[in-house]
Amino acid sequence: METIFALSSGRPPAAIAIVRISGPDALSAAAALAGTLPEARRAGLRTLRDGAGEVLDRALVLAFPGPSTATGEDLVELHLHGGRAVVTAVEAALAAQPGLRAAESGEFTRRSLENGRVDWAQAQGLADLLSAETEGERRAAMAATEGAVGREVRGWMDRLSDAAARIEASIDYAEEIDEAAALEDIREILARLVGQMREVCARPTVERLRDGAVVVLAGPPNAGKSSLFNAMLSREASIVTNRAGTTRDVIEAQVVRGGYAYRLVDTAGLAEATDDPIEQIGIERARRVIDGADLLLWLGDPSGCPAGAVQVRAKSDLRHMGDGIPVSARLPRTVDHLWQMVEQATADRTIGSDVRLHDDQRRSVMLAAEELASAGLCDDVVVAAEHVRRALRLLAMVMGMDATEAMLDALFSRFCLGK
Amino acid sequence: MEAAAAAARRGASVVLISQAVSAIGVMSCNPSIGGVGKGHLVREVDALDGIMARAADHAAIHHRMLNESKGAAVHGPRVQADRALYRTAVRALLGSYPHVTIVEGTVDDLRISSGIVEGVVLENGETIAARAVVLATGTFLGGRIFRGLEREAGGRVGERPANRLGERMRSWKLAMSRLKTGTPPRLDGRTIDWARLQRQGSDDAQWTMSTMSTGRQQPALACAITRTSARTHDVIREGLIDSPVASGAIDGRGPRYCPSIEDKVARFGDRDGHQIFLEPEGLCDSTVYPNGISTSLSTDTQVAFLRTIEGLKQVDVTVPGYAVEYDHIDPRMLDHRLALPMIGGLFCAGQLNGTTGYEEAAAQGLVAGANAAAYARGTEPLLLDRASSYIGVLIDDLVLQGISEPYRMLTARAEYRLSLRADNAEARLGEIARAAGLMTDVRHRHYERRAEQRERLRRDDLRSDEVDADIGAEVAADRGYAPYVARQEVEIASMRRDGAIAIPRGDALRGVAGLSSEMVERLERSAPATLDHARRIRGITPAALSALWLHARRSA
């Protein structure tokens, strides 16, 4: 049995985020991050570090040895500061441990049932709910398959099935097929498919759209980022949340403007190389946020402006000369002007009817593309066929078409992750 | 024969009844054994101490390892067997079983009392009592032969069909239908112009079908390759007028993957020609089997189209080709033991279950025989799952999915293909065979010796030149595939976990909350025993599976 983990509280940012780990390696995995575990069923404050010793967070850790736990297995809860960056970093550190993987939808609930932690009376109630939900999911999947995503994925599946059939024919009818030619053809088809799948995956997902385009303010310390951040929030923007992240480095707010959502992020100042290891970590995090930005507003010297970023001349009331869009936190008109620019620059991400995947669909398509890329590199056609088979299965999952997938996954997939 | 031998190995006393004792071990069609997928089956039958592989080695006059340029997982060992030597070898191997008695006769009926089989009734009125019966009727059940406008009752040319038994089975309300298969004309090799043809030599490598055999036992013969031409296709088109398939006389479905030459011409006629492999049938027999042109056209048309083919301009036909149509049961009525649950003690194997090929038949015969013995003697059944073997895949496909054309083994059917290699059959099935009591003493010692070699080689306790050559290659291939096999382990574990969850059958299905009547119907047809089986039935929805799973948990 593998050990699984998942964020079991709401979507960050939030005051705290609870990551649960369940399975035979739960205790050792948590200990690897926390150094030592507190006494069973008692909360203890621990510094979490990843494999390289980098500090991830100071967190409350609770260990529940099985079987008298919610899942019937060893279970650990990590109560983290609720910023996205922290949760992502902790999840990455957990995934890097041997035997651990991210839980699939509803997997915690499934383990509770499997290990008899839910009795039949409860399960009976679940049964009705589940058959309704599974049915609902099937309908939802069908609805999805009618749309643009469905057409795209079905197209991939058709071409892939065709390629798979030809590979199989070259194996099972070796004497009758001109293999060399056939396989060259197939490699080409696979390469094209990988390209198309990766292209679709590169677009923001439905969830990303719902959460909003990520607009990041970056630049050296004292460039005026925080003032601009506050000014952008206060002018005609309704603030959805405005909580400090867990670290001193990244502050994030969700904003709705003109009917569209944005995630506005203020990063720590990007100082030049520093000897202070803590500060170094902060800078690393800021860089990660910058990498994930849909739009980067650069408040520093034009010579340091990252590629693709928008140069902003902050404190324009004080600095009358220079490159970039002039903006001053003190002049609402300039802030409005900046917002209009932001809206335009991110418009192509928020409108458009082309294929947008959900996060989990995107995960499947990415994995399928990886399988196909590996297939293209194989000398052994049997191994290539195995990769293609896996890719097909992943795509079938997107379409809700694969009855051979573990049925329990389908059973609980409507349950929120980690419940 | 595999059924009789397997039952005897498990301690049963066996009567093998055949219409013609002299025909035991006769190959009805192609004199070749093995191939891609089929070679896997032969090696598995051997690992379970069956007969086929050793008989094939004894009779082999041409060896070919198909897919040799591809990965080891799909290497397909195939031999051409000398018909006469093969039959002699089968008879000799069967003769080594003291508890197998061979009886010549035709079974007309079964004796059944309150749903339990008690024996068989022969045509001459004689009754043979038995606690379990294995039916392996091949193409003989209601067999009808077609050639042009000629019709003949029979399972093979010159051999009469088993009609009474077919009628009796229909009266038991078994789901049955018709399939057809065909065979090509046999040629007189002395009238073939071999010099004009491309020669295909036998492999030099010393591999064998059975791990018990060593080296080459017979001299090697070459095969040859020729192809049909546009002129051939014209003659065939003109002759279609006499074809029983074209005239609608045959309703049984034939295999798409082994079409008759007239089908090939009708469907892919524009191709520049279809390959024909000319395979010698024996060392002391000039008959040649032209592989790739099975046909039921009239004898005249057959001769005419053959003579348009390179190398065959002067050819004489010794036996014309024909199509045969026969009864088979819907294999979804069977369980994984190959038993028909509605009649206690009755087992079915081979073409009767809708398969084609000697290897598929042998594999089923072995399992049905082993389970008939288990039933009769109250011991454990032999159940092979999809992760263990191609035999497991074959049986699982048959009993859960059913068939719509004669079922032939393909490696594409095996999702765990990377671990199910022809070269590791013994490692995969040896322990199962031993535990099931399927090994004779000689085999058991042979197996123990090799298992030890394999183990020590894996531990690097021996070098590969210190073990049997095939074990060296097998362990090397194991290492090559290890990362992929490890990935599949997760799937296999989940399959086996669901395989341990029993689900309700029959009327009890209607008591499962949340199952639609359509789902109940689908489940009833294949009667899956476990959740894992149910998952593989076509059209079963995740919602239905969740309902079954929850039901099983409540009952547990």
Interface residues (C-beta under 8 A of the other chain):
Chain A: E2 L113 W120 A123 Q124 L126 A127 D128 L130 S131 T134 E135 R138 E168 I171 D172 Y173 A174 E175 E176 D380 V381 V382 V383 A385 E386 R389 A403 T404 E405 A406 M407 L408 A410 L411
Chain B: V36 G37 L66 N67 K70 G71 A73 V74 G76 Y257 Q275 F277 L410 T411 A412 E415 R417 L418 Y481 Y484 V490 S494 D498 A513 G514 L531 R535 R536 G539 I540 T541 P542 A543 L545 S546 A547 W549 L550 R553 R554
